[in-house]
Amino acid sequence: MGSRPVQPTAEYVLERLQEGNARFVRGELSHPHQDVARRDELTGGQFPFTTIFGCADSRTPPEHIFDLGLGDAFVVRTAGQVLDDGALGSLEYSITQFKAPVLIIMGHQSCGAVQATCSSVESGQLPGGFITRVVETIQPTVLAQELPHSEKPSQYVNEMVRAHTSATASRLLQESRIIADAVARGETIVLGYFYHLDSGAVDIVFDSREVK
């Protein structure tokens, strides 16, 4: 039985993610780890070096945005990157099983889930079905933003997405003892990213290393 692979440092992972995103922005993807040899290699198990929790929006696939391949990232996605029990358990699984040194929460420009929440706040009405749960989860962040009384939240969707992404990262550290302990031990860092649909670039909106 082989020994457990050693994860790279968070600094190395961040450099790789930044380089991959830069290639994506330029339209020069290298499509690493997508050949038959890599596919065969992974039949024996996985050992991703990053965990990414993002929105289910079809325009925001993390593997493309960061130019990653098979087995590189453990990806969890829900509408509006809403953190429910299933998502939280999946993220904890990645941290405990793979010791991934970087965990990213990624929101994006013009997020439909956040837009729906803003519209719900303005109208005072909730959507039907289980979409209500998505909206109700995002609502506290939208309501917490200070806007002039004459302004509507929907006019500031991208600012709301940034706030929601940061709030989700903070909530993750508050609700998951497993992840919070991994961060405290220096085994994992949690970052919040805002993805620009128009340019393909990402900005950091939350960094657990800066949280006191």
Backbone as a printed PyTorch tensor [residue, N CA C, xyz], in Angstrom:
tensor([[[  0.8430,  -1.1980,   0.0000],
         [  0.0000,   0.0000,   0.0000],
         [  0.8790,   1.2490,   0.0000]],

        [[  0.6830,   2.1780,  -0.9690],
         [  1.5260,   3.3480,  -1.0930],
         [  1.2820,   4.3530,   0.0090]],

        [[  2.2710,   5.2350,   0.2050],
         [  2.1340,   6.2670,   1.2220],
         [  1.2300,   7.3840,   0.7130]],

        [[  0.6710,   8.1090,   1.6480],
         [ -0.2220,   9.2090,   1.3110],
         [  0.5770,  10.3370,   0.6660]],

        [[  0.1190,  10.8700,  -0.4780],
         [  0.8310,  11.9860,  -1.1110],
         [  0.8950,  13.1920,  -0.1790]],

        [[  1.9320,  13.9730,  -0.3290],
         [  2.0820,  15.1810,   0.4750],
         [  1.5090,  16.3560,  -0.3100]],

        [[  0.6040,  17.1030,   0.3200],
         [  0.0030,  18.2460,  -0.3530],
         [  1.0270,  19.3730,  -0.5190]],

        [[  0.9190,  20.1340,  -1.6110],
         [  1.7920,  21.3070,  -1.7770],
         [  1.4060,  22.3920,  -0.7880]],

        [[  2.2240,  23.3990,  -0.6700],
         [  1.9150,  24.5090,   0.2280],
         [  0.7880,  25.3560,  -0.3560]],

        [[  0.1400,  26.1240,   0.5270],
         [ -0.9150,  27.0150,   0.0630],
         [ -0.3610,  28.0320,  -0.9310]],

        [[  0.8660,  28.4970,  -0.7030],
         [  1.4740,  29.4710,  -1.5970],
         [  1.6390,  28.8970,  -3.0040]],

        [[  2.0600,  27.6350,  -3.0850],
         [  2.2170,  26.9950,  -4.3960],
         [  0.8620,  26.8530,  -5.0890]],

        [[ -0.1440,  26.4320,  -4.3340],
         [ -1.4840,  26.2550,  -4.9100],
         [ -2.0260,  27.5840,  -5.4160]],

        [[ -1.8750,  28.6470,  -4.6290],
         [ -2.3510,  29.9550,  -5.0460],
         [ -1.6410,  30.4260,  -6.3110]],

        [[ -0.3490,  30.1800,  -6.3930],
         [  0.4010,  30.5560,  -7.5930],
         [ -0.1220,  29.8000,  -8.8100]],

        [[ -0.3940,  28.5200,  -8.6140],
         [ -0.9080,  27.7190,  -9.7170],
         [ -2.3020,  28.1880, -10.1510]],

        [[ -3.1410,  28.5120,  -9.1830],
         [ -4.4800,  29.0020,  -9.4960],
         [ -4.4140,  30.3520, -10.2140]],

        [[ -3.5380,  31.2240,  -9.7540],
         [ -3.3920,  32.5320, -10.3820],
         [ -2.8760,  32.4100, -11.8070]],

        [[ -1.9160,  31.5160, -12.0170],
         [ -1.3780,  31.3140, -13.3630],
         [ -2.4420,  30.7230, -14.2830]],

        [[ -3.2250,  29.7870, -13.7410],
         [ -4.2820,  29.1840, -14.5450],
         [ -5.3410,  30.1930, -14.9210]],

        [[ -5.7120,  31.0580, -13.9730],
         [ -6.7060,  32.0780, -14.2740],
         [ -6.1670,  33.0870, -15.2930]],

        [[ -4.8800,  33.3960, -15.1950],
         [ -4.2800,  34.3170, -16.1630],
         [ -4.3300,  33.7260, -17.5720]],

        [[ -4.1020,  32.4290, -17.6900],
         [ -4.1990,  31.7740, -19.0060],
         [ -5.6390,  31.8280, -19.5190]],

        [[ -6.5930,  31.6220, -18.6010],
         [ -8.0060,  31.6670, -18.9750],
         [ -8.3830,  33.0590, -19.4840]],

        [[ -7.9220,  34.0870, -18.7900],
         [ -8.2130,  35.4640, -19.1870],
         [ -7.6520,  35.7450, -20.5870]],

        [[ -6.4470,  35.2290, -20.8570],
         [ -5.8110,  35.4540, -22.1590],
         [ -6.3730,  34.5490, -23.2530]],

        [[ -7.1470,  33.5270, -22.8610],
         [ -7.6410,  32.5790, -23.8400],
         [ -6.5850,  31.6050, -24.2970]],

        [[ -5.6500,  31.2800, -23.3920],
         [ -4.5430,  30.3820, -23.7170],
         [ -4.5090,  29.1880, -22.7550]],

        [[ -5.6230,  28.4930, -22.6200],
         [ -5.7230,  27.3630, -21.7050],
         [ -4.7730,  26.2510, -22.1140]],

        [[ -4.1570,  25.6300, -21.0980],
         [ -3.2520,  24.5100, -21.3720],
         [ -3.9320,  23.1610, -21.1630]],

        [[ -5.1270,  23.1580, -20.5340],
         [ -5.9000,  21.9340, -20.3010],
         [ -5.0370,  20.8210, -19.6800]],

        [[ -4.4460,  21.0770, -18.5180],
         [ -3.5850,  20.0640, -17.8960],
         [ -4.3850,  18.8840, -17.3450]],

        [[ -3.7100,  17.7410, -17.2020],
         [ -4.3100,  16.5800, -16.5380],
         [ -5.6440,  16.1570, -17.1450]],

        [[ -5.7280,  16.1440, -18.4560],
         [ -6.9770,  15.7400, -19.0960],
         [ -6.7630,  14.6320, -20.1240]],

        [[ -5.6220,  13.9570, -20.0280],
         [ -5.3470,  12.8920, -20.9860],
         [ -5.7020,  11.5240, -20.4020]],

        [[ -5.5280,  10.4850, -21.2140],
         [ -5.8720,   9.1240, -20.7920],
         [ -5.0110,   8.6750, -19.6190]],

        [[ -3.7420,   9.0610, -19.6300],
         [ -2.8360,   8.6590, -18.5510],
         [ -3.3200,   9.2020, -17.2100]],

        [[ -3.7560,  10.4530, -17.1980],
         [ -4.2540,  11.0430, -15.9620],
         [ -5.5390,  10.3560, -15.5180]],

        [[ -6.4080,  10.0620, -16.4720],
         [ -7.6620,   9.3810, -16.1490],
         [ -7.3830,   8.0200, -15.5220]],

        [[ -6.4400,   7.3040, -16.0940],
         [ -6.0860,   5.9870, -15.5490],
         [ -5.4590,   6.1060, -14.1630]],

        [[ -4.6240,   7.1240, -13.9900],
         [ -3.9530,   7.3440, -12.7080],
         [ -4.9510,   7.5340, -11.5750]],

        [[ -6.0590,   8.1880, -11.8880],
         [ -7.0330,   8.5340, -10.8560],
         [ -7.9800,   7.3930, -10.5010]],

        [[ -7.9190,   6.2780, -11.2160],
         [ -8.7800,   5.1510, -10.8510],
         [ -8.4020,   4.5910,  -9.4850]],

        [[ -7.1820,   4.8550,  -9.0480],
         [ -6.7350,   4.3670,  -7.7460],
         [ -7.0800,   5.2900,  -6.5990]],

        [[ -7.6610,   6.4630,  -6.8880],
         [ -8.0310,   7.4060,  -5.8370],
         [ -7.7610,   8.8350,  -6.2600]],

        [[ -8.2590,   9.7650,  -5.4700],
         [ -8.0820,  11.1800,  -5.7750],
         [ -7.3400,  11.8790,  -4.6510]],

        [[ -6.6940,  12.9730,  -5.0060],
         [ -5.9790,  13.7640,  -4.0060],
         [ -5.9100,  15.2220,  -4.4700]],

        [[ -7.0700,  15.8900,  -4.5820],
         [ -7.1100,  17.2690,  -5.0710],
         [ -6.3530,  18.2280,  -4.1550]],

        [[ -5.7360,  19.2460,  -4.7710],
         [ -4.9440,  20.1960,  -3.9890],
         [ -5.7030,  21.4600,  -3.6290]],

        [[ -6.9490,  21.5830,  -4.1140],
         [ -7.7630,  22.7330,  -3.7310],
         [ -9.2290,  22.3330,  -3.6550]],

        [[ -9.9620,  23.0250,  -2.8180],
         [-11.4020,  22.8350,  -2.6900],
         [-12.0730,  24.1260,  -3.1430]],

        [[-13.0850,  24.0230,  -4.0050],
         [-13.7490,  25.2110,  -4.5220],
         [-15.2590,  25.0690,  -4.3490]],

        [[-15.8460,  26.0340,  -3.6690],
         [-17.2930,  26.0860,  -3.4740],
         [-17.8130,  27.2740,  -4.2500]],

        [[-18.5560,  27.0030,  -5.3250],
         [-19.0100,  28.0870,  -6.1810],
         [-20.4750,  27.9830,  -6.5410]],

        [[-20.9100,  28.9320,  -7.3490],
         [-22.2880,  28.9720,  -7.8080],
         [-22.4960,  27.9400,  -8.9160]],

        [[-23.7220,  27.4290,  -9.0110],
         [-24.0510,  26.4240, -10.0220],
         [-24.2300,  27.0200, -11.4100]],

        [[-24.1250,  28.3290, -11.5320],
         [-24.2860,  29.0190, -12.8160],
         [-23.4360,  28.3510, -13.9000]],

        [[-24.0360,  28.0900, -15.0620],
         [-23.3490,  27.3690, -16.1340],
         [-22.1720,  28.1400, -16.7210]],

        [[-22.0870,  29.4370, -16.4050],
         [-21.0080,  30.2710, -16.9380],
         [-19.7790,  30.3000, -16.0460]],

        [[-19.8090,  29.5500, -14.9320],
         [-18.7310,  29.6900, -13.9470],
         [-18.0800,  28.3620, -13.5500]],

        [[-17.6850,  27.5150, -14.4890],
         [-17.0350,  26.2510, -14.1170],
         [-15.6170,  26.4960, -13.5890]],

        [[-15.3400,  26.1930, -12.3420],
         [-14.0240,  26.4860, -11.7630],
         [-12.8660,  25.8270, -12.5090]],

        [[-13.0790,  24.6070, -13.0110],
         [-11.9860,  23.9120, -13.6970],
         [-11.5100,  24.6870, -14.9180]],

        [[-12.4210,  25.3820, -15.5860],
         [-12.0350,  26.2020, -16.7380],
         [-11.4420,  27.5320, -16.2860]],

        [[-12.0750,  28.1540, -15.3080],
         [-11.6360,  29.4720, -14.8490],
         [-10.1980,  29.4440, -14.3310]],

        [[ -9.7960,  28.3180, -13.7170],
         [ -8.4380,  28.1990, -13.1870],
         [ -7.5800,  27.2340, -13.9990]],

        [[ -8.0740,  26.8070, -15.1570],
         [ -7.3430,  25.9100, -16.0570],
         [ -6.8150,  24.6880, -15.3050]],

        [[ -7.7360,  23.9340, -14.7160],
         [ -7.3940,  22.7490, -13.9560],
         [ -7.8290,  21.4910, -14.7060]],

        [[ -7.3660,  20.3500, -14.2390],
         [ -7.7070,  19.0960, -14.8860],
         [ -8.3260,  18.0970, -13.9400]],

        [[ -8.4150,  16.8690, -14.3910],
         [ -8.9950,  15.7970, -13.5860],
         [ -8.2160,  15.6140, -12.2950]],

        [[ -8.9380,  15.5490, -11.1890],
         [ -8.3100,  15.2810,  -9.9060],
         [ -7.6410,  16.4700,  -9.2370]],

        [[ -7.6630,  17.6310,  -9.8680],
         [ -6.9730,  18.7930,  -9.2940],
         [ -7.8050,  19.5070,  -8.2290]],

        [[ -9.1180,  19.5630,  -8.4340],
         [ -9.9680,  20.3420,  -7.5280],
         [-11.1830,  19.5350,  -7.0870]],

        [[-11.5100,  19.6580,  -5.8100],
         [-12.7360,  19.0870,  -5.2630],
         [-13.7620,  20.2100,  -5.3110]],

        [[-14.7440,  20.0910,  -6.2030],
         [-15.6570,  21.1970,  -6.4830],
         [-17.0610,  20.9040,  -5.9650]],

        [[-17.6120,  21.8750,  -5.2490],
         [-18.9870,  21.8130,  -4.7370],
         [-19.6980,  23.0590,  -5.2660]],

        [[-20.9050,  22.8850,  -5.8160],
         [-21.6110,  24.0340,  -6.3860],
         [-23.1000,  23.9940,  -6.0320]],

        [[-23.6290,  25.1350,  -5.6200],
         [-25.0610,  25.3100,  -5.3970],
         [-25.4460,  26.6830,  -5.9570]],

        [[-26.7280,  26.9030,  -6.1940],
         [-27.1680,  28.2100,  -6.6790],
         [-26.7800,  29.2960,  -5.6830]],

        [[-26.0790,  30.3230,  -6.1660],
         [-25.6680,  31.4100,  -5.2820],
         [-24.6750,  30.9930,  -4.2200]],

        [[-23.9480,  29.8880,  -4.4640],
         [-23.0460,  29.2910,  -3.4640],
         [-23.6540,  29.3530,  -2.0660]],

        [[-24.9260,  28.9090,  -1.9910],
         [-25.6350,  28.8760,  -0.7190],
         [-25.1300,  27.6890,   0.1020]],

        [[-24.7380,  27.9680,   1.3120],
         [-24.1390,  26.9570,   2.1830],
         [-25.2270,  26.2070,   2.9530]],

        [[-25.5840,  25.0140,   2.4690],
         [-26.5340,  24.1700,   3.1910],
         [-25.7700,  23.0090,   3.8270]],

        [[-26.4800,  22.1080,   4.4820],
         [-25.8220,  21.0130,   5.1930],
         [-25.0320,  20.1040,   4.2430]],

        [[-25.6010,  19.8470,   3.0610],
         [-24.9160,  18.9880,   2.1070],
         [-23.6260,  19.6090,   1.6190]],

        [[-23.6680,  20.8940,   1.3280],
         [-22.4640,  21.5900,   0.8780],
         [-21.4220,  21.6370,   1.9900]],

        [[-21.8740,  21.9380,   3.2070],
         [-20.9560,  22.0270,   4.3330],
         [-20.2790,  20.6810,   4.5980]],

        [[-21.0630,  19.6150,   4.5540],
         [-20.4790,  18.2870,   4.7570],
         [-19.4920,  17.9280,   3.6610]],

        [[-19.7990,  18.3220,   2.4330],
         [-18.8960,  18.0400,   1.3170],
         [-17.5740,  18.7830,   1.4770]],

        [[-17.6380,  20.0270,   1.9110],
         [-16.4190,  20.8050,   2.1170],
         [-15.5940,  20.2300,   3.2670]],

        [[-16.2660,  19.8280,   4.3330],
         [-15.5490,  19.2060,   5.4450],
         [-14.9020,  17.8950,   5.0110]],

        [[-15.5760,  17.1590,   4.1490],
         [-15.0110,  15.8990,   3.6420],
         [-13.6990,  16.1660,   2.9100]],

        [[-13.6780,  17.1930,   2.0750],
         [-12.4620,  17.5110,   1.3420],
         [-11.3180,  17.8760,   2.2740]],

        [[-11.6360,  18.6720,   3.2870],
         [-10.5930,  19.1230,   4.2140],
         [-10.0530,  17.9590,   5.0510]],

        [[-10.9420,  17.0870,   5.5040],
         [-10.4890,  15.9800,   6.3540],
         [ -9.8120,  14.8720,   5.5500]],

        [[-10.3480,  14.5560,   4.3730],
         [ -9.8180,  13.4400,   3.5900],
         [ -8.5730,  13.7940,   2.8000]],

        [[ -8.5270,  15.0180,   2.2510],
         [ -7.4410,  15.3740,   1.3370],
         [ -6.4920,  16.4310,   1.8790]],

        [[ -6.8590,  17.0580,   3.0050],
         [ -6.0300,  18.1120,   3.5990],
         [ -5.7100,  19.1980,   2.5770]],

        [[ -6.6830,  19.5290,   1.7340],
         [ -6.4760,  20.5490,   0.7040],
         [ -6.0710,  21.8710,   1.3610]],

        [[ -4.9370,  22.4470,   0.9800],
         [ -4.4360,  23.6380,   1.6630],
         [ -5.1560,  24.9380,   1.3180]],

        [[ -5.9750,  24.9320,   0.2680],
         [ -6.6990,  26.1510,  -0.1250],
         [ -8.1690,  25.8160,  -0.3640]],

        [[ -9.0600,  26.5550,   0.2990],
         [-10.4970,  26.4150,   0.1090],
         [-11.0230,  27.7500,  -0.3920]],

        [[-11.6500,  27.7300,  -1.5560],
         [-12.1380,  28.9580,  -2.1800],
         [-13.6570,  28.9870,  -2.2010]],

        [[-14.2220,  30.1270,  -1.8020],
         [-15.6480,  30.4080,  -1.9820],
         [-15.7300,  31.3930,  -3.1440]],

        [[-16.4520,  31.0450,  -4.2090],
         [-16.4370,  31.9040,  -5.3980],
         [-17.8300,  32.3670,  -5.8120]],

        [[-18.0520,  33.6770,  -5.6820],
         [-19.2490,  34.2970,  -6.2190],
         [-18.9290,  34.8870,  -7.5800]],

        [[-19.9300,  35.4310,  -8.2550],
         [-19.6490,  35.9410,  -9.6040],
         [-20.5550,  37.1000,  -9.9940]],

        [[-20.0920,  37.8480, -10.9460],
         [-20.8070,  38.9830, -11.5100],
         [-22.1980,  38.5690, -11.9920]],

        [[-23.1800,  39.4100, -11.7210],
         [-24.5600,  39.2110, -12.2080],
         [-25.1570,  37.8720, -11.7760]],

        [[-24.9320,  37.4950, -10.5320],
         [-25.4490,  36.2190, -10.0270],
         [-26.9830,  36.2360,  -9.9860]],

        [[-27.6040,  35.2650, -10.6310],
         [-29.0630,  35.2050, -10.6840],
         [-29.7020,  34.9770,  -9.3300]],

        [[-29.0600,  34.1740,  -8.4820],
         [-29.6170,  33.9010,  -7.1570],
         [-29.6210,  35.1580,  -6.2940]],

        [[-28.5480,  35.9310,  -6.3840],
         [-28.4800,  37.1770,  -5.6240],
         [-29.4560,  38.2000,  -6.2120]],

        [[-29.5730,  38.2230,  -7.5430],
         [-30.5420,  39.1150,  -8.1800],
         [-31.9560,  38.7770,  -7.7280]],

        [[-32.2780,  37.4750,  -7.6670],
         [-33.6080,  37.0550,  -7.2170],
         [-33.8510,  37.4700,  -5.7710]],

        [[-32.8070,  37.4190,  -4.9620],
         [-32.9360,  37.8300,  -3.5620],
         [-33.1880,  39.3270,  -3.4590]],

        [[-32.4640,  40.0930,  -4.2570],
         [-32.6770,  41.5410,  -4.2580],
         [-34.1050,  41.8750,  -4.6810]],

        [[-34.5930,  41.1820,  -5.6960],
         [-35.9670,  41.4160,  -6.1650],
         [-36.9780,  41.0420,  -5.0960]],

        [[-36.6920,  39.9630,  -4.3510],
         [-37.5810,  39.5340,  -3.2840],
         [-37.6320,  40.5620,  -2.1570]],

        [[-36.4690,  41.1250,  -1.8240],
         [-36.4110,  42.1580,  -0.7860],
         [-37.2190,  43.3800,  -1.2130]],

        [[-37.1130,  43.7430,  -2.4760],
         [-37.8150,  44.9310,  -2.9750],
         [-39.3300,  44.7310,  -3.0460]],

        [[-39.7390,  43.5210,  -3.4490],
         [-41.1740,  43.2600,  -3.6220],
         [-41.8580,  42.7640,  -2.3570]],

        [[-41.0660,  42.2110,  -1.4350],
         [-41.6320,  41.6340,  -0.2250],
         [-42.2380,  40.2640,  -0.4470]],

        [[-41.9620,  39.6690,  -1.6120],
         [-42.5060,  38.3590,  -1.9360],
         [-41.3880,  37.3430,  -2.1520]],

        [[-41.6570,  36.1030,  -1.7540],
         [-40.6920,  35.0290,  -1.9310],
         [-41.0660,  34.1990,  -3.1590]],

        [[-40.0830,  33.6370,  -3.8390],
         [-40.3730,  32.7680,  -4.9750],
         [-40.9620,  31.4530,  -4.4870]],

        [[-41.4630,  30.6400,  -5.3810],
         [-42.0660,  29.3760,  -4.9760],
         [-41.0560,  28.2560,  -4.8140]],

        [[-41.5350,  27.1380,  -4.3030],
         [-40.7270,  25.9340,  -4.1770],
         [-39.5050,  26.1000,  -3.2910]],

        [[-38.5060,  25.2800,  -3.5590],
         [-37.2970,  25.2990,  -2.7480],
         [-36.3790,  26.4700,  -3.0900]],

        [[-36.7190,  27.2260,  -4.1490],
         [-35.9480,  28.4270,  -4.4470],
         [-36.0350,  29.3960,  -3.2720]],

        [[-37.1260,  29.3200,  -2.5380],
         [-37.2990,  30.1660,  -1.3570],
         [-36.1490,  29.9860,  -0.3800]],

        [[-35.6810,  28.7460,  -0.2070],
         [-34.5820,  28.4970,   0.7310],
         [-33.3010,  29.1890,   0.2860]],

        [[-33.0670,  29.2160,  -1.0250],
         [-31.8860,  29.9030,  -1.5490],
         [-31.9780,  31.3900,  -1.2230]],

        [[-33.1270,  31.9730,  -1.5370],
         [-33.3350,  33.4010,  -1.3070],
         [-33.2630,  33.7450,   0.1800]],

        [[-33.8790,  32.9380,   1.0040],
         [-33.8810,  33.2120,   2.4490],
         [-32.4650,  33.1540,   3.0320]],

        [[-31.6160,  32.3290,   2.4640],
         [-30.2440,  32.2290,   2.9510],
         [-29.4360,  33.4680,   2.5980]],

        [[-29.6950,  34.0420,   1.4290],
         [-28.9460,  35.2120,   0.9680],
         [-29.5050,  36.5110,   1.5300]],

        [[-30.7880,  36.5130,   1.8820],
         [-31.4660,  37.7410,   2.3290],
         [-30.7490,  38.5100,   3.4410]],

        [[-30.2730,  37.8550,   4.4920],
         [-29.6450,  38.6260,   5.5770],
         [-28.4880,  39.5010,   5.0990]],

        [[-27.7040,  38.9950,   4.1490],
         [-26.5880,  39.7870,   3.6350],
         [-27.0870,  40.9880,   2.8570]],

        [[-28.1140,  40.7890,   2.0300],
         [-28.6730,  41.9020,   1.2540],
         [-29.2560,  42.9620,   2.1810]],

        [[-29.9960,  42.5240,   3.1850],
         [-30.6310,  43.4540,   4.1160],
         [-29.6190,  44.2100,   4.9740]],

        [[-28.4560,  43.6160,   5.1610],
         [-27.4380,  44.2400,   6.0160],
         [-26.6740,  45.3550,   5.3140]],

        [[-26.7840,  45.4360,   3.9860],
         [-26.0400,  46.4590,   3.2470],
         [-26.7120,  47.8190,   3.3890]],

        [[-25.9180,  48.8370,   3.6670],
         [-26.4420,  50.1870,   3.8610],
         [-26.5430,  50.8970,   2.5150]],

        [[-27.7780,  51.1730,   2.1080],
         [-28.0370,  51.8760,   0.8540],
         [-28.9160,  53.0930,   1.1230]],

        [[-28.7900,  54.1230,   0.3030],
         [-29.7180,  55.2600,   0.4340],
         [-31.1440,  54.7680,   0.2510]],

        [[-32.0750,  55.3760,   0.9480],
         [-33.4630,  54.9200,   0.9040],
         [-34.0350,  54.9380,  -0.5050]],

        [[-33.5020,  55.7990,  -1.3630],
         [-34.0220,  55.8980,  -2.7210],
         [-33.4510,  54.8230,  -3.6520]],

        [[-32.4450,  54.1180,  -3.1810],
         [-31.8000,  53.1100,  -4.0260],
         [-32.3760,  51.7270,  -3.7610]],

        [[-32.2870,  50.8690,  -4.7770],
         [-32.7700,  49.5010,  -4.6620],
         [-31.5920,  48.5220,  -4.6730]],

        [[-31.6830,  47.4360,  -3.8960],
         [-30.5930,  46.4530,  -3.8770],
         [-30.2350,  45.9150,  -5.2630]],

        [[-31.2340,  45.7740,  -6.1410],
         [-30.9760,  45.2070,  -7.4670],
         [-30.0460,  46.0680,  -8.3020]],

        [[-29.9100,  47.3610,  -7.9350],
         [-28.9970,  48.2390,  -8.6440],
         [-27.5510,  48.0050,  -8.2160]],

        [[-27.3710,  47.2150,  -7.1810],
         [-26.0460,  46.9600,  -6.6380],
         [-25.7820,  45.4490,  -6.5360]],

        [[-26.2210,  44.7150,  -7.5300],
         [-26.1330,  43.2600,  -7.4590],
         [-24.6990,  42.7930,  -7.2320]],

        [[-23.7490,  43.3360,  -7.9670],
         [-22.3780,  42.8500,  -7.8400],
         [-21.7870,  43.1550,  -6.4640]],

        [[-22.1540,  44.3220,  -5.9000],
         [-21.7180,  44.6170,  -4.5330],
         [-22.3430,  43.6260,  -3.5450]],

        [[-23.6050,  43.2590,  -3.8110],
         [-24.2830,  42.2810,  -2.9680],
         [-23.6120,  40.9080,  -3.0830]],

        [[-23.1900,  40.5590,  -4.2890],
         [-22.5070,  39.2690,  -4.4800],
         [-21.2000,  39.2490,  -3.6990]],

        [[-20.4530,  40.3270,  -3.7770],
         [-19.1910,  40.4000,  -3.0200],
         [-19.4460,  40.2290,  -1.5190]],

        [[-20.4630,  40.9360,  -1.0230],
         [-20.7980,  40.8480,   0.3980],
         [-21.2550,  39.4410,   0.7650]],

        [[-22.0560,  38.8340,  -0.0970],
         [-22.5560,  37.4820,   0.1670],
         [-21.4140,  36.4690,   0.1560]],

        [[-20.4720,  36.6340,  -0.7540],
         [-19.3280,  35.7190,  -0.8230],
         [-18.4900,  35.8110,   0.4470]],

        [[-18.2320,  37.0150,   0.8810],
         [-17.4650,  37.2160,   2.1090],
         [-18.2260,  36.6760,   3.3140]],

        [[-19.5400,  36.9210,   3.3490],
         [-20.3600,  36.4370,   4.4700],
         [-20.3980,  34.9140,   4.5000]],

        [[-20.4220,  34.2850,   3.3290],
         [-20.4390,  32.8210,   3.2720],
         [-19.1330,  32.2510,   3.7990]],

        [[-18.0160,  32.8780,   3.4430],
         [-16.7210,  32.4270,   3.9470],
         [-16.6550,  32.5610,   5.4650]],

        [[-17.1480,  33.6890,   5.9780],
         [-17.1560,  33.8960,   7.4300],
         [-18.0560,  32.8760,   8.1170]],

        [[-19.2140,  32.6370,   7.5320],
         [-20.1540,  31.6800,   8.1060],
         [-19.5610,  30.2750,   8.1220]],

        [[-18.8220,  29.9490,   7.0720],
         [-18.1810,  28.6360,   7.0050],
         [-17.2470,  28.4250,   8.1950]],

        [[-16.4800,  29.4410,   8.5190],
         [-15.5470,  29.3410,   9.6420],
         [-16.2680,  29.3160,  10.9820]],

        [[-17.4290,  29.9500,  11.0360],
         [-18.1920,  29.9850,  12.2770],
         [-18.9370,  28.6720,  12.5370]],

        [[-19.4290,  28.0520,  11.4770],
         [-20.2840,  26.8720,  11.6420],
         [-19.5440,  25.5480,  11.5530]],

        [[-18.3810,  25.5250,  10.9280],
         [-17.6430,  24.2780,  10.7950],
         [-16.4300,  24.2630,  11.7050]],

        [[-16.4960,  23.5170,  12.7650],
         [-15.3510,  23.3820,  13.6640],
         [-14.1940,  22.7040,  12.9430]],

        [[-14.5110,  21.7500,  12.0720],
         [-13.4750,  21.0300,  11.3310],
         [-12.6450,  21.9820,  10.4820]],

        [[-13.3230,  22.8520,   9.7370],
         [-12.5990,  23.7770,   8.8570],
         [-11.9240,  24.8710,   9.6610]],

        [[-12.6170,  25.3890,  10.6830],
         [-12.0270,  26.4360,  11.5200],
         [-10.7530,  25.9380,  12.2080]],

        [[-10.7680,  24.7100,  12.6770],
         [ -9.5800,  24.1400,  13.3250],
         [ -8.4440,  23.9520,  12.3330]],

        [[ -8.7710,  23.5380,  11.1090],
         [ -7.7450,  23.3640,  10.0770],
         [ -7.0920,  24.7040,   9.7460]],

        [[ -7.8970,  25.7650,   9.7110],
         [ -7.3760,  27.1000,   9.4690],
         [ -6.5020,  27.5410,  10.6400]],

        [[ -6.9580,  27.2850,  11.8650],
         [ -6.2060,  27.6810,  13.0620],
         [ -4.8580,  26.9690,  13.1300]],

        [[ -4.8150,  25.7290,  12.6460],
         [ -3.5590,  24.9690,  12.6450],
         [ -2.6510,  25.3440,  11.4850]],

        [[ -3.1310,  26.1900,  10.5820],
         [ -2.3190,  26.5830,   9.4350],
         [ -2.3000,  25.5520,   8.3200]],

        [[ -3.2420,  24.5990,   8.3630],
         [ -3.2930,  23.5490,   7.3440],
         [ -4.0790,  23.9800,   6.1080]],

        [[ -4.9790,  24.9380,   6.3010],
         [ -5.8610,  25.3800,   5.2320],
         [ -6.0890,  26.8810,   5.3350]],

        [[ -6.1990,  27.5460,   4.1970],
         [ -6.6400,  28.9360,   4.1890],
         [ -7.9550,  28.9990,   3.4170]],

        [[ -8.8180,  29.9280,   3.7960],
         [-10.1090,  30.1100,   3.1400],
         [-10.1000,  31.4640,   2.4490]],

        [[-10.3890,  31.4640,   1.1590],
         [-10.4260,  32.6840,   0.3730],
         [-11.8000,  32.8670,  -0.2560]],

        [[-12.2420,  34.1160,  -0.3650],
         [-13.4550,  34.4360,  -1.0930],
         [-13.0750,  35.1340,  -2.3860]],

        [[-13.5590,  34.6270,  -3.5160],
         [-13.2500,  35.2140,  -4.8230],
         [-14.5150,  35.7620,  -5.4670]],

        [[-14.3610,  36.8560,  -6.2060],
         [-15.4280,  37.3940,  -7.0490],
         [-14.9710,  37.2190,  -8.4890]],

        [[-15.7690,  36.4990,  -9.2770],
         [-15.4200,  36.2110, -10.6630],
         [-16.1320,  37.1680, -11.6120]],

        [[-15.3650,  37.7590, -12.5160],
         [-15.8980,  38.6850, -13.5080],
         [-16.2650,  37.9180, -14.7880]],

        [[-17.5500,  37.8880, -15.0980],
         [-17.9890,  37.1850, -16.3040],
         [-17.3910,  37.8060, -17.5610]],

        [[-17.2360,  39.1330, -17.5790],
         [-16.7960,  39.8010, -18.7960],
         [-15.3130,  39.6210, -19.0880]],

        [[-14.4800,  39.6440, -18.0640],
         [-13.0330,  39.5280, -18.2840],
         [-12.4710,  38.1460, -17.9930]],

        [[-13.1820,  37.3730, -17.1580],
         [-12.6740,  36.0630, -16.7650],
         [-11.7500,  36.1040, -15.5650]],

        [[-11.4820,  37.3000, -15.0510],
         [-10.5630,  37.4490, -13.9160],
         [-11.2900,  37.2680, -12.5900]],

        [[-10.5150,  37.0400, -11.5240],
         [-11.0620,  36.9130, -10.1760],
         [-10.3930,  37.9190,  -9.2480]],

        [[-11.1680,  38.4260,  -8.2860],
         [-10.6600,  39.3190,  -7.2360],
         [-10.8750,  38.6500,  -5.8850]],

        [[ -9.9710,  38.8740,  -4.9590],
         [-10.1300,  38.3560,  -3.5970],
         [-10.9890,  39.3120,  -2.7810]],

        [[-12.0290,  38.7790,  -2.1500],
         [-12.8970,  39.6060,  -1.2970],
         [-12.8640,  39.1370,   0.1560]],

        [[-12.1970,  38.0030,   0.4240],
         [-12.0930,  37.4890,   1.7930],
         [-10.8200,  36.6630,   1.8890]],

        [[-10.0970,  36.8230,   2.9970],
         [ -8.8750,  36.0580,   3.2260],
         [ -8.8140,  35.7000,   4.7100]],

        [[ -8.8920,  34.4150,   5.0160],
         [ -8.9090,  33.9800,   6.4240],
         [ -7.6270,  34.3570,   7.1550]],

        [[ -6.5450,  34.6010,   6.4190],
         [ -5.2920,  34.9790,   7.0570],
         [ -5.3490,  36.3970,   7.6180]],

        [[ -6.3570,  37.1540,   7.1970],
         [ -6.4990,  38.5350,   7.6750],
         [ -7.5660,  38.6580,   8.7520]],

        [[ -8.2070,  37.5410,   9.0990],
         [ -9.2580,  37.5640,  10.1150],
         [ -8.6120,  37.4300,  11.4860]],

        [[ -8.9220,  38.3600,  12.3530],
         [ -8.3590,  38.3330,  13.7190],
         [ -9.2000,  37.4550,  14.6430]]])
